[in-house]
Amino acid sequence: MKSNLFGRTALCGFIAGALAFLAFHQGAFWALTQAGVLQVNTWSMASTQPFGVPQVFSFMFWTGLWGVLGAFLVPRLPTARWVVGHAVN
């Protein structure tokens, strides 16, 4: 049961981190580009080194790993219970 909780927490953290990159990081750059504030290339499919993976997927992978770290650290912070309304066990 403990390993199931560990895996579920890691998976949810990874998905949250990867989706946060798309929604907030790339979404904000897209909105600012549409507003004429920035001129950036969002959702880039240019390949990265050394494996040739598109940039957007590479960034989603790395932010997913940060999401896993956050999923395990945030509940252990002293203010986490106050921030989420005592929902964290």
C-alpha angles and dihedrals in degrees: 000000000000093000090049090056090047093051094044092050091049093047094047091047092050093049092046092050094047094047092045089059091054097042103039110020100037093030092056092047090049092050092048091048091051090049090053094243095114136021104212135141108244125196091017116198093191110132122252129215137287101009102029095237115158112262095241092056092045091053091045090054094050095044087048089058090050087051090056090052091048092048090060099038105042096063089053095054114107093235096044094095092052094046096052097036100256092300093125114090 
